[in-house]
């Protein structure tokens, strides 16, 4: 049985050709591209090969060239069978590569089989001839590229023709669709709009193209439509529906139409096409017809029918209060006012609306003429609640205007002018009387901020950015601003009532700012005085220390010497008589000397002046801990250069006070002192594990005199003082002093 190898990438064409050959007694092997064909031929060499040209991985030309390079395969006849490469140049290339036939699709089956038999008979019993002048690799490659280029040009030309026809068809379709009231759409598989004609809901084409329903309409409507469309894509079946959607004005519109699946070249759904008609007016008309046709007893509103001559033809149950007021019944004349009203509407053939009061209720009646019947229908509606609401609204508006006109704060409603997305100016829409009183600015409504306050863009450019940010983001802000051109400080609270607008409520805080500035200067003078007081106190302490050392210290030393001389001068009998008293006097003298030394150390620690804060604290901590039996530790290294002496003294006194509080009042069992430094500040902290206290309330009440003194000492040298404590949580006192600040200047 003759063996035929067919090479075709299109599965349908491959199966069709295989079926034809098998039906005519051939054994067939099929391959999808050139690489598969070479592998199949080497496993099971065929008697003849029939190959397409345009294929993936390895096309027919490259396959033929490789076929002729293989000594075992080149003797097997090679036939091209192509529907894409149909030019004479393509055939010449195929034959030059070594093919014995170049057949062009479509070809009649009988003709194809005749060509196949002719080739097999021609080369039966001997090998197919090699090409007369075999192509080398370079020439083959060049001819192959040329063939591909020709094919690409043909494809481009075909695509241009197809695109032109498509554009013409789309333009024709758009022209037809644009002249209809219907909405057309095309969406891709991700349900993004590709084509929109006559957009609905007040949207534009730009609002919808390349977007999904979730991007352009409300969440509930978008989810409803998306579920329907997904079903169309999944099932491939069209859907007809009637639905309602909210437009940009939040009004309901009704639509009816259908979604039809759109298929790609492989038969899979890749989107959908929609066609819808807006039936809102029809729905409203149907609703009105149903409403007008409902002359039944269930209708809660009065409905009556009055003939041209004023006779009442019909009244529903809800009309009892009206009939009672009119003192009439069906078949009787209505009051003259209503008889005249019915006649006028029939004469003018136009509706009229009147509001009337029956008892404590107010009704709005629509009188509609029915010319064919010679009567007028009266449709009443109880509007008492609405009227009361309107009255309440008007009263609320009056109260608002009263508040608006009499509020002490200034009020300005403004619109921001944006250019290229940046705020350029502000237009005043409305202001209250307090605005003029607080600013001194007059006749500002309708004018811009730069007109009202010339030069404000140069002096206060940030105000435009603030108002623009508020009006565009909707985030309220409160800020203070000084306007030099009018010499006023303002405290402004601004919010956004709607996009692009803002409302500013403001106070003139110029006097407050002046008072704050005066207070700041007063505090500075107070700190200067406090610092000077500390310096004077330190000087006095040094003087007292010096006096104690030079006078009392000298006297105590002399007294001690005298007592020792007396002891040595006394005989044994005298020593026995007064020795005990003399010893007690010496003990008291030693205690007094020690106490004087402690007082001198407290007045002016010698280590502080000679060695600095760290050594002074170390000496004091060791002494206090040993004296009271409480573990007190000192950590950290004191930085160089040293702080000015007045600052060191202030920190030392704060540490003394904090340590005294910790061991005497807080009942601490452990205290930790820490010195730390950064390039710009030094920090002293004293932490204990004592009983603690409520730091917030204590600070507010100024109840702790010791803390107040410590805070004032720290603030006098420009340091920050804070207390961290809570009941049963211990206490931590922190002092941070900046390095190099105004308060750091050394005295003298």
Secondary structure, DSSP 4 states (H G I P E B T S, - for coil): --EEEEE-SSHHHHHHHHHHHHHTT-EEEEESSHHHHHHHHHHS--SEEEE-SS-SSS-HHHHHHHHHH-TTTTTSEEEEEESS--SHHHHHHHHHHT-SEEEESS--HHHHHHHHHHHHHHTTTSPPPPPTTPPPHHHHHHHHHHHHHHHHHHHHHHHHHHHHHHHHHHHHHHHHHHTSS-EEEEEETT--EEEEES-STT--HHHHBT--HHHHS-HHHHHHHHHHHHHHHHH---EEEEEEEE-TTS-EEEEEEEEEEEE-TTS-EEEEEEEEEE-HHHHHHHHHHHHHT--STT-SS-EEEEETTSBEEEE-GGGHHHHHHHT--TTSBPPHHHHHHHHHHHHHT--EEEEEEETTEEEEEEEEEETTTTEEEEEEEE-HHHHHHHHHHHHHHHHHHHHHHH-SSEEEEEEEEEETTEEEEEEEEEE-HHHHHHH---S-TTSBHHHHSTTHHHH-THHHHHHHHHHHH---EEEEEEETTTTEEEEEEEE-SSTTEEEEEEEE-HHHHHHHHHHHHHHHHHHHHHHHHHHHHHHHHHHHHHHIIIIIHHHHHHHHHHHHHHHHHS-HHHHHHHHHHHHHHHHHHHHHHHHHHHHHHHHS-HHHHHH-HHHHHHHHHHHHHHHHT-EEEEES---SSPPPHHHHHHHHHHHHHHHHHHHHTS--SEEEEEEEEETTEEEEEEEE-S----HHHHHHHT--HHHHHHHHHHHHTTEEEEEEE-TTS-EEEEEEEETTSGGGPPP-
